[in-house]
Amino acid sequence: MRSNRYLVLVLSLITIFAPTFLIFLSPGSPQGPFSPPSEKSTASKHSPASALGQNWHLSPPIVVLLCAEVNSGVTLLLKSLIHHGLDAHVIPDALAQSTDRIHWLANDFVHSHGYSFLNPNMDKNVSAWDRGLLWATEYAEKKGGQKAASLLPQKNDERAFVWFIELDVWLADGLALPDLIRHYESNPCDLIASGVLSHGPGFGDDWYWWGDYRIFGARGASGDLLLPRNNSGRVAPLFATFNVLSRLSLRLLRDVAAMAEREKRLVLHEALLPSLVRARESEGWCLSWISVPWVNIRWRPEFSLREAKTGKNERGWRIIHPVKENWTISGV
């Protein structure tokens, strides 16, 4: 009799407390102490779309970091971009040991492919831009088939894109660039530039490079002018774009490659890239520039590293250009 009473008591206790135990042990419990953090709790405070190891709608975006040399700051930035789900690579100007993520191309090799003058002030007229566009074209061709964009109307390899960022573009945190890239993931434009530098000669612009013979009157091996001209022989009213942080489509990279092969040289990227896009607007090509509400951006004037981190950065800019000092990314 007594044993039956104990059995009843034990069963009663199990009945009373079992729901409580189940709440704490259930793997489906949304707030249980052992449940994984929700997507919301891992998201950046700046954007609801941010998360570590982001799941991109397309395959991981290709990002090419253009720099003078590979140093500890470049290495840390590269690791951060990879950590946040980007297919990131480094193209340096100075000789560096090539790896699966760092790619150095010799001047003679770059010249042999017709890539030069994308930054005319560089030694032998070969810059990280020349190396970067040459390398990225081949890489994007290989990856293009994996980038069939379910969110875009054209489902073919020409909708592959490559992001380029110069090292003096300072990033306040590890999610600043992924946040910006995600914002444009379904944007079909062939060139997304940092901004507009000039609307072209004849529009009252006094942009220095329009008056430089290497831009305004440059001719290639075929004798053709390297910037499209209108019927009067003058440069058409084209944009010159600010490209320190920009995205290029694979078909734009192919147009650059075709010109390099034909003309055995190129012309300043800030004039060349938008010129090629504007020349094909009737074919559905388009040009845009960066504006993201939750990624405050300041392009100029130059900031010191201290000003970028504190002081003058009262608006909480997450992307600033230029910051010329060596810097390392925070919030990796």
C-alpha positions in Angstrom: 0.0 0.0 0.0 2.8 2.4 1.0 4.7 1.6 -2.2 1.6 2.4 -4.3 1.4 5.8 -2.5 5.0 6.5 -3.4 4.4 5.5 -7.0 1.4 7.8 -7.2 3.4 10.7 -5.7 6.3 10.2 -8.2 3.8 10.1 -11.2 2.1 13.2 -9.9 5.5 15.1 -9.7 6.4 14.0 -13.2 3.0 15.2 -14.5 3.5 18.6 -12.8 7.1 19.3 -13.8 7.5 17.5 -17.1 6.3 20.5 -19.2 8.9 22.7 -17.6 11.6 20.2 -18.3 10.4 19.9 -21.9 10.6 23.6 -22.4 14.2 23.7 -21.4 15.3 20.6 -23.3 13.3 20.9 -26.5 15.6 21.8 -29.5 12.7 23.7 -31.0 12.4 26.1 -28.1 12.9 29.7 -29.5 14.3 31.1 -26.3 15.7 28.1 -24.5 19.2 28.5 -23.0 20.6 25.8 -25.4 19.0 27.0 -28.6 21.2 28.6 -31.3 21.1 32.4 -31.6 18.4 33.6 -34.0 19.2 35.4 -37.3 18.0 38.6 -35.7 20.4 38.3 -32.8 23.5 37.8 -35.1 22.5 40.6 -37.5 24.4 43.8 -37.7 22.9 46.7 -35.8 23.2 48.7 -39.0 21.2 46.5 -41.4 18.6 43.8 -40.9 20.2 41.9 -43.8 23.6 41.5 -42.2 24.8 38.3 -40.7 28.1 36.5 -40.2 28.7 34.0 -43.0 25.9 35.5 -45.1 23.8 33.3 -47.3 23.9 35.2 -50.6 21.0 34.9 -53.1 23.6 34.3 -55.8 26.9 32.6 -55.4 29.4 34.5 -53.1 30.2 37.9 -54.7 33.7 38.3 -56.1 35.6 41.1 -54.5 39.0 42.3 -55.7 41.1 44.4 -53.3 43.6 46.6 -55.2 46.6 47.7 -53.2 50.2 48.9 -53.4 51.6 46.0 -51.4 50.5 43.1 -49.2 50.9 43.9 -45.5 49.3 42.8 -42.3 46.3 45.2 -42.7 45.6 43.8 -46.2 45.8 40.2 -44.9 43.4 41.0 -42.1 41.0 42.7 -44.4 41.1 39.7 -46.8 40.4 37.3 -43.9 37.5 39.5 -42.8 35.9 39.6 -46.3 36.2 35.8 -46.6 34.8 35.4 -43.1 31.7 37.3 -44.1 31.0 35.1 -47.1 32.7 37.0 -49.9 34.9 35.5 -52.6 37.7 37.9 -51.9 41.1 38.3 -53.6 44.1 40.7 -53.5 45.8 42.2 -56.5 49.0 44.1 -55.4 51.3 46.4 -57.4 54.4 45.3 -55.6 55.9 41.8 -56.1 54.2 39.3 -53.8 54.1 35.6 -53.3 51.0 34.4 -55.2 48.5 32.2 -53.3 45.0 31.1 -54.0 43.8 34.5 -52.7 46.8 36.8 -53.6 47.6 37.2 -57.3 50.6 39.2 -58.6 50.9 39.7 -62.3 54.3 40.9 -63.8 54.4 44.1 -65.9 55.5 42.3 -69.0 52.7 39.8 -68.7 50.1 42.5 -68.2 51.5 44.6 -71.2 51.4 41.5 -73.4 47.6 41.4 -72.9 47.2 45.0 -73.9 46.4 46.2 -70.3 48.0 49.6 -69.6 47.2 53.2 -68.9 44.2 52.4 -66.7 46.1 54.6 -64.3 48.5 56.6 -66.5 50.6 57.9 -63.6 51.9 54.5 -62.6 55.4 53.1 -63.4 55.4 51.7 -66.9 51.7 52.6 -67.1 50.8 49.4 -65.4 48.8 49.6 -62.1 46.8 47.4 -59.8 43.8 48.4 -61.9 45.4 46.9 -65.1 46.4 43.7 -63.2 43.1 43.5 -61.4 40.9 43.8 -64.5 43.0 41.3 -66.4 42.9 38.8 -63.6 39.2 39.3 -62.7 38.1 38.8 -66.3 39.6 35.3 -66.5 38.4 34.5 -63.0 34.8 35.8 -63.6 34.7 33.8 -66.9 35.4 30.6 -64.9 32.9 31.5 -62.2 30.2 33.1 -64.4 28.4 29.9 -65.1 27.8 29.5 -61.3 26.2 33.0 -61.1 23.0 32.4 -63.0 21.0 35.0 -61.2 17.5 33.7 -60.2 16.6 37.2 -59.2 17.6 38.8 -62.5 15.8 38.6 -65.9 18.9 37.4 -67.8 19.9 34.0 -66.6 23.3 33.7 -68.2 27.0 34.1 -67.4 27.1 37.7 -68.5 25.3 38.6 -65.2 28.4 37.7 -63.2 29.8 40.7 -61.4 33.1 41.7 -59.8 33.5 44.3 -57.0 36.7 46.3 -56.9 37.9 48.3 -53.8 41.0 50.3 -53.4 42.9 50.0 -50.2 42.5 53.6 -49.2 38.7 53.0 -48.8 38.4 52.7 -45.0 35.9 50.3 -43.6 34.6 50.9 -40.1 33.6 47.4 -39.4 33.6 43.9 -40.9 30.0 44.2 -42.2 30.2 47.6 -43.9 31.2 46.2 -47.3 29.0 43.0 -47.1 26.0 45.2 -46.2 26.6 47.5 -49.2 27.2 44.5 -51.6 24.0 42.8 -50.5 22.0 46.0 -51.2 23.0 45.7 -54.9 22.9 41.9 -55.3 19.8 42.0 -57.6 20.8 45.3 -59.4 21.5 44.5 -63.1 23.7 47.5 -63.9 27.0 46.9 -65.7 28.8 49.6 -63.7 28.0 50.7 -60.2 30.5 53.4 -59.3 31.3 55.4 -56.2 30.0 58.5 -57.8 30.1 60.9 -60.8 33.3 62.9 -61.4 32.3 64.6 -64.6 29.4 64.7 -67.2 32.0 65.1 -70.0 33.5 67.9 -72.0 31.1 70.6 -73.1 29.1 70.5 -69.9 31.2 73.1 -68.1 33.3 70.5 -66.3 36.9 71.3 -65.8 37.9 67.8 -64.8 41.7 67.6 -65.2 41.9 64.4 -67.3 39.6 65.6 -70.1 42.4 67.9 -71.2 45.1 65.2 -71.0 46.2 63.8 -74.4 46.4 60.3 -72.9 42.6 60.5 -72.4 41.0 63.0 -74.7 43.0 62.1 -77.8 44.4 58.7 -77.0 44.5 56.3 -80.0 45.2 52.6 -80.0 47.0 50.3 -82.4 44.1 50.4 -84.8 44.2 54.2 -85.0 40.8 54.5 -83.4 40.2 56.9 -80.6 39.8 55.1 -77.3 36.8 57.0 -76.1 33.6 57.0 -78.3 33.1 60.2 -80.3 29.9 61.7 -81.7 29.3 62.7 -85.3 31.1 66.0 -84.9 34.3 64.3 -83.8 34.1 65.4 -80.2 33.9 63.2 -77.2 30.3 62.3 -76.6 28.7 63.7 -73.4 29.7 60.8 -71.2 30.2 60.4 -67.5 33.5 60.0 -65.8 33.0 58.0 -62.6 34.7 57.7 -59.3 35.6 54.0 -59.1 37.4 53.5 -55.8 34.6 51.2 -54.8 32.8 49.8 -57.8 31.1 46.8 -59.4 31.7 45.7 -63.0 29.7 43.2 -65.0 31.4 40.4 -66.8 30.2 41.7 -70.2 31.9 45.1 -69.3 35.1 43.3 -68.4 34.8 41.5 -71.8 34.5 44.8 -73.6 37.7 46.1 -71.8 39.5 42.8 -72.8 38.4 43.2 -76.4 39.7 46.8 -76.5 43.0 45.7 -74.9 43.5 43.0 -77.4 42.6 45.2 -80.4 44.3 48.4 -79.3 47.2 47.1 -77.2 46.5 49.7 -74.6 43.7 51.2 -72.6 42.8 54.6 -71.1 42.1 55.9 -67.6 39.5 53.7 -66.0 37.5 56.6 -64.6 36.7 57.7 -68.2 36.9 54.3 -70.0 34.5 52.2 -67.9 31.5 54.6 -68.0 32.2 55.4 -71.7 31.9 51.8 -72.6 28.7 51.4 -70.7 27.1 54.6 -72.1 28.0 53.6 -75.6 25.8 50.5 -75.2 22.9 52.0 -73.4 20.7 51.3 -76.5 21.5 47.6 -75.9 20.2 47.7 -72.3 23.5 48.4 -70.5 23.2 50.7 -67.5 25.2 52.8 -65.1 24.5 53.6 -61.5 26.3 54.9 -58.4 26.4 53.9 -54.8 23.8 55.2 -52.3 22.9 52.9 -49.4 20.8 54.3 -46.6 22.2 52.2 -43.8 25.9 52.4 -44.9 26.9 56.0 -44.4 29.6 56.9 -46.9 32.0 59.8 -47.1 34.2 60.0 -50.3 36.2 63.2 -49.7 38.2 65.1 -48.5 41.0 63.0 -47.0 40.6 61.8 -43.4 43.4 60.8 -41.1 43.0 57.4 -39.5 42.4 59.0 -36.1 39.6 61.2 -37.6 38.0 58.2 -39.2 37.9 56.3 -36.0 36.9 59.2 -33.7 36.8 63.0 -33.8 35.4 64.2 -37.1 33.5 61.1 -37.8 30.5 62.4 -35.9 28.0 61.0 -38.5 29.1 57.5 -38.0 30.5 57.0 -41.5 31.1 53.3 -42.1 33.0 53.8 -45.4 35.4 56.7 -45.9 37.8 57.5 -48.7 40.6 58.4 -48.7 42.3 57.2 -45.6 45.9 56.9 -46.7 47.5 55.6 -43.5 47.8 51.8 -43.0 44.8 50.6 -41.2 43.3 47.4 -40.0 39.6 46.5 -40.0 37.7 46.2 -36.7 34.8 44.0 -35.8 36.1 41.1 -37.8 
